[in-house]
Amino acid sequence: MKKTLCFALVALILSSCNYTTYNMNRGELKIAKKDTYNVYYSTITPNGVKAKVSYVDKDGKDHEEKFDGGRWEKLVQLPSKTAVIFKVDTKLPKTTPNSQLITNIKVDNAVVSEQIQTGKDVKYRFAFKLP
């Protein structure tokens, strides 16, 4: 009986959490080799929903920015062999179709990652290496 009660309690606690994580390391991209690449980062959250983004800039350094919802985008020219990491963290107000995190990464206008996430505590992580 105690095991059943403990199991039910744990199930109740876990079901009340709505935590969503997307974490992908794609490795080196299979695209034509060049000296530089145009990397486009984009994310959309509901208006008024605070989010934190982290991205790699042209010097290979991580930058972190906070914004108050809506659309955030950045176009960066990166040299070959750069290890790229893009992160987005946010807390969405409700689990409805209008309450979602949309993220997009393009390299030279070719889509590398495109994700739509819902939940309460949403985390997006995507990494790859330029050829």
Stockholm file with secondary structure:
# STOCKHOLM 1.0

chainA/1-131         MKKTLCFALVALILSSCNYTTYNMNRGELKIAKKDTYNVYYSTITPNGVKAKVSYVDKDGKDHEEKFDGGRWEKLVQLPSKTAVIFKVDTKLPKTTPNSQLITNIKVDNAVVSEQIQTGKDVKYRFAFKLP
#=GR chainA/1-131 SS CHHHHHHHHHHHHHHHCCEEEEEEEEEECCSCCCSEEEEEEEEEECTTCCEEEEEECTTSCEEEEEECSEEEEEEEEEETTCEEEEEEEEECSCSSTTSCEEEEEEETTEEEEEEEECSSEEEEEEEEECC
#=GC SS_cons         CHHHHHHHHHHHHHHHCCEEEEEEEEEECCSCCCSEEEEEEEEEECTTCCEEEEEECTTSCEEEEEECSEEEEEEEEEETTCEEEEEEEEECSCSSTTSCEEEEEEETTEEEEEEEECSSEEEEEEEEECC
//
